[in-house]
Amino acid sequence: MRIFTTIILFILYLPCNAVVKTWNGGAAGSWNTPGNWSPVGVPVIATSPSVGDDIVFDGSLALTVTITDYPVNASTTQFGQLILSNNITVNLSSSGDTYMLFLNGLVIPAGTRINIGAATTSIFIFGSNSSTGYSSIYGTIEMKGTGTNITTNRKIFQSGINFSSGGSYIYGKLIFSGPSATFTSTTNVLVIQSGGEMQWARDGVASAVAPFRYNDGSTLNITGIATSPLILSDFGNYYGLLIWNCPSQTGFNIPIVPYVGLLWHLDSIRVLNTGTGSSTLSATPCYSVGHLEVQGGVMNLGSRSVVGCGTYLITSDLKITGGTVTGNATFAGDAGSAYPMTLPVQRDFIMTGGTFNLTNRPTGLSPGGAMQLNVGRNVIQTGGTISASSAFGSQNQINLNGSAAQTLEFSNVNDILIAISNTSATLG
């Protein structure tokens, strides 16, 4: 009898374990219908620090699932884990402000996708609230819909996808396409790994984008800018490739590096399209870029109008294959002081097409808006045109100033000085 009593007491004091709930409601259905889940019953959400049910969407049951009535949950409630499998696409939205938190993170394998939408004035939180809630994302997450605050975020009491301090790793794609989709986070909480991509498919925002860590081989793909800049956080780590490809852009001189005084390094930039507008690497050139390649669009390297902000550098190559590039560029209202701009390129300057105008600053501005390009290795021009539409005499120049042998080859150069500081240079 004593043994029997002990066993009963032990069972009574066992904690309740989270249940794995799998969607079996077909291509569309209500979240709140018990029969749409297996085992039967709506997934239980728990109040922190307890753990709610794990949620599974399996593509072998339905390849596409659309649920529009995800419940309105409080910021203190959370599920266990979200798991997608077998190439499923899940469209998930709510009619009101809600939090979707997963203590144990996200499992989004390659071939799967979840689209997060919300009605107007809704907030949608998605992610983890734990130092142990690691997320590995090999598939795609897209923040879309029309909500006024559809945001990804690390912190539980703020809006968005909540990625934990335990770290979340994207090997697939994270897309922000909704008209108000944003992301905020603490430094390096979310890592875009080699082969992974963060796509910004909407216009810019007034606040800083989260300080992601973009590892070597990752991509920050900017495709949706129209009139407003995408403000990159100065606490991010940008070791991957930034692609600027915005065919709907109408704004002029939209900065790629928008913070005045910003001194962090961008590893690589590739400019493909600026629509009918233009972009500027930095209005006042305080930047360090590894490799800069312009294939199309209208791209300005700087518009130096102050004494300070003279730190600018391309540590690898400058390559122009198309488009229009201006070095020291004029801008709307350019009626104050203009300062000369010197841009060191530590390796090669290669041009196969397009137009490179060293400066178009007004010649009447003081002390002058000249442009000097210092190249540490080879200068090879096989196509396109190099010129300076604003005359600043010998101040407009391309200078070979390396310490080893350099090759100089031009095909179409006008109105600039070719200076050779390196006695080992070879003319082509």
ABEGO torsion letter per residue (X at the ends): XAAAAAAAAAAAABBBBBBBBBBAAEABEBAABAAABOBBEBBBBBBOABBBBBBBBBAAABABBBBAABBBBBAABBBABBBBBGGBBBBBBBABBBBBBBAAEBBBBBGBBBBBBBBBGBBBBBEBBBAABBBBBABBBBBBEABABBBBBABAABBEBBBBAAEBBBABBBBBABAABBBBBBBGABBBBBGBBBBBABBBBABBBBBBBBBBGBBBBBAABAABBBBBBAABBBABBBBBBBAABABBGBBABABBGBABBBABBBBABAEABBBBABABBBBBBABBBBABEBBBAEBBABABGABBBBABBBBBABEBBBBBBBBBGBABBBBBBBBBBABBBBBABEBBBABABBAABOAEABBBBBBABBBBBABEBBBBABBAEAABBBBBABABBBBBBBABBBGBBBBBABAABBBX
